[in-house]
Amino acid sequence: MAAFHVLSGAQGAVADPEVRRIDFNDVFDALRRGLDDFWEKPSHYVFICIVYPIIGLLLLSWASTGQVLQLIFPLIAGFALLGPLAAIGLYEISRRREAGMDTSWRHALEVRRSPAVPSIIAVGLMLTVIFLAWLVTAQAIYAQFYGSAGPDSFVAFVFDVLTTERGWTMLVTGNLIGFLFALVVLATTSVAFPLLLDQDVGASSAIRTSLRVIQTNPAPLLLWGFIVAAMLAVGSLPLFAGLAVVVPILGHATWHLYRKAVVSPTAEARSKKKA
């Protein structure tokens, strides 16, 4: 790392990358390519990502014993907000596979040597702040309907939420506000981390490029956001066990979505050499 840089790339101010227009077929093709990357060495990627269900279980244990049972669902839902950062090692694996390099699981750790590490940390801190803001907001929504005291029983709390008007009102309110948080994350980081691994453009450019991607392709990116949320929800259901499979597939697919939506000088040069 030649110099500490966050807002700009390693070479100082650089032009933002060119953004392409994509369609629904590109979204599904990126998902298919992500599945292909996963199936190359599925046991390796499951091993890498087993940490995600473990973290999920630890969070649930903390919520269950820390008088914050009401935050169990927000914690599960909030995992999607940290997803772009959680899968960063998988972007590196897909990048290496695309370039014809060794894709052994240990190369997921090569991210630490990237010159863009300061920018990656900066965007990661932004996601962490958004996640914490979501938990504070979720607690405030709960307090608005149920008061400041936590529920005595999780089962009784769920029953009340699903069978009373106040519970349904809280549920709808929380999901609408949660959707806004998810939309902010999707808009600002949809391609930010893969872009930083591929092109050291700086955190601000990575965020701007993500915003331009969703501005140029609103419908495909909203479809992508729905797919991510649905797959993470399904993966979280059996005590988070499914996340060990879902996270790597989505991580690899995110890399391919980035490659479809953003022009990469490195990839363009590689294609010209092959041609």
SVG drawing of the C-alpha trace seen along z (x, -y; Angstrom):
<svg xmlns="http://www.w3.org/2000/svg" viewBox="-56 -14 60 44">
<polyline fill="none" stroke="black" stroke-width="0.4" points="0.0,0.0 1.9,-3.0 -0.2,-5.6 -3.2,-5.8 -6.1,-6.9 -9.9,-6.6 -11.9,-9.2 -9.7,-9.0 -7.9,-6.2 -4.2,-5.4 -3.4,-7.8 -5.4,-10.7 -8.5,-12.0 -9.8,-9.6 -12.8,-9.6 -15.7,-7.5 -16.0,-4.2 -18.4,-4.0 -21.8,-2.4 -23.6,0.0 -27.3,0.6 -28.4,4.1 -31.7,6.0 -33.5,8.7 -31.7,11.4 -28.3,10.0 -29.5,10.3 -30.4,14.0 -27.2,14.7 -25.1,13.2 -26.9,15.4 -26.3,18.4 -22.6,17.5 -22.4,17.1 -23.8,20.6 -21.2,21.9 -18.4,20.3 -19.9,21.9 -20.1,25.4 -16.5,25.3 -15.4,26.0 -18.6,25.9 -17.1,27.5 -14.4,24.9 -16.8,22.0 -19.2,23.6 -16.1,23.9 -15.3,20.2 -18.9,19.1 -19.7,21.3 -18.8,18.2 -22.0,16.5 -24.5,18.9 -22.2,19.1 -22.4,15.3 -26.1,15.4 -26.6,17.9 -24.3,15.8 -26.5,12.8 -29.6,14.7 -28.1,16.0 -27.2,12.5 -30.7,11.2 -32.3,14.1 -30.3,13.6 -29.9,9.8 -33.5,8.7 -33.8,7.7 -36.0,10.4 -37.8,7.8 -34.6,7.3 -34.3,10.9 -36.2,10.3 -34.4,6.9 -31.1,8.7 -32.0,11.4 -33.3,8.8 -30.4,6.5 -27.9,9.2 -28.8,8.2 -27.4,4.7 -24.0,6.2 -24.1,8.7 -22.1,6.7 -19.2,6.5 -19.5,10.0 -19.0,11.5 -15.9,9.5 -13.6,12.6 -15.9,14.2 -15.6,11.3 -11.9,11.9 -12.3,15.6 -14.6,14.8 -12.2,12.1 -9.3,14.7 -11.4,17.3 -12.3,14.9 -8.7,14.0 -7.6,17.7 -5.8,17.6 -5.7,20.1 -9.0,20.0 -8.1,22.0 -10.1,20.9 -7.0,19.3 -7.1,16.6 -10.2,15.2 -7.8,13.7 -5.8,11.9 -8.2,9.0 -6.0,7.8 -3.3,7.0 -5.4,5.0 -4.3,1.3 -8.0,0.4 -8.2,1.7 -8.6,-1.8 -11.5,-2.5 -13.0,0.9 -12.8,0.2 -14.4,-3.2 -17.4,-1.8 -17.6,1.1 -17.8,-1.4 -20.6,-3.2 -22.5,0.1 -21.9,0.8 -23.3,-2.6 -26.4,-1.9 -26.8,1.5 -26.6,-0.1 -29.0,-2.9 -31.4,-0.2 -31.3,1.6 -31.8,-1.7 -34.7,-2.5 -36.2,1.0 -36.0,0.5 -37.7,-2.9 -40.5,-1.4 -41.0,1.4 -41.1,-1.2 -43.7,-3.2 -46.1,-0.3 -45.1,1.8 -43.2,-0.6 -39.6,-0.5 -39.7,2.8 -38.8,5.9 -41.2,8.8 -41.3,11.5 -41.5,14.3 -40.5,14.5 -43.3,16.9 -45.9,14.7 -44.4,11.6 -44.7,13.3 -48.2,14.4 -49.2,10.8 -47.5,9.4 -49.3,11.8 -52.8,11.6 -53.4,8.0 -53.9,4.8 -51.0,3.1 -48.7,6.0 -49.6,5.9 -49.3,2.1 -45.8,2.4 -44.9,5.1 -46.0,3.1 -44.3,0.0 -41.0,1.8 -40.9,3.5 -41.6,0.3 -38.8,-1.5 -36.5,1.5 -37.1,1.5 -35.9,-2.1 -32.7,-1.1 -32.2,1.8 -32.8,-0.5 -30.0,-2.9 -27.6,0.0 -28.5,1.3 -28.1,-2.1 -24.8,-2.9 -23.0,0.4 -24.5,2.6 -21.2,2.7 -18.9,0.8 -16.8,3.6 -16.3,5.5 -15.4,2.2 -12.8,1.4 -11.2,4.8 -11.0,4.5 -10.3,0.7 -8.8,-1.2 -11.0,-4.3 -11.6,-5.3 -14.6,-5.0 -16.5,-8.1 -16.2,-7.0 -17.3,-3.5 -20.4,-4.8 -21.2,-7.3 -20.8,-4.5 -23.2,-2.3 -25.7,-5.1 -25.3,-5.6 -25.8,-1.8 -29.1,-1.8 -30.1,-5.1 -29.3,-3.7 -30.9,-0.3 -33.6,-0.8 -35.8,2.2 -33.0,4.8 -31.3,3.6 -34.6,3.7 -35.1,7.3 -31.6,8.1 -32.3,6.6 -35.5,8.7 -33.5,11.8 -30.8,11.1 -33.4,10.4 -35.4,13.6 -32.4,15.8 -31.0,14.5 -34.4,14.9 -34.6,18.5 -31.0,19.2 -31.7,17.7 -34.7,19.9 -33.0,23.2 -31.0,21.6 -28.9,19.6 -27.4,22.9 -28.5,22.1 -26.3,18.9 -23.2,21.1 -24.5,21.9 -26.6,18.7 -23.8,16.2 -21.2,17.7 -23.7,17.9 -24.8,14.3 -21.2,13.1 -20.0,14.7 -23.1,13.4 -22.5,9.9 -19.1,9.9 -20.7,11.0 -23.4,8.3 -20.7,5.7 -18.9,7.0 -22.1,6.6 -23.0,3.1 -19.5,1.4 -16.8,1.2 -13.5,2.6 -10.3,1.5 -8.5,4.6 -11.2,7.0 -11.3,5.0 -7.5,5.4 -7.7,9.1 -10.4,9.5 -8.3,7.7 -5.3,10.0 -7.5,13.1 -8.9,11.7"/>
</svg>
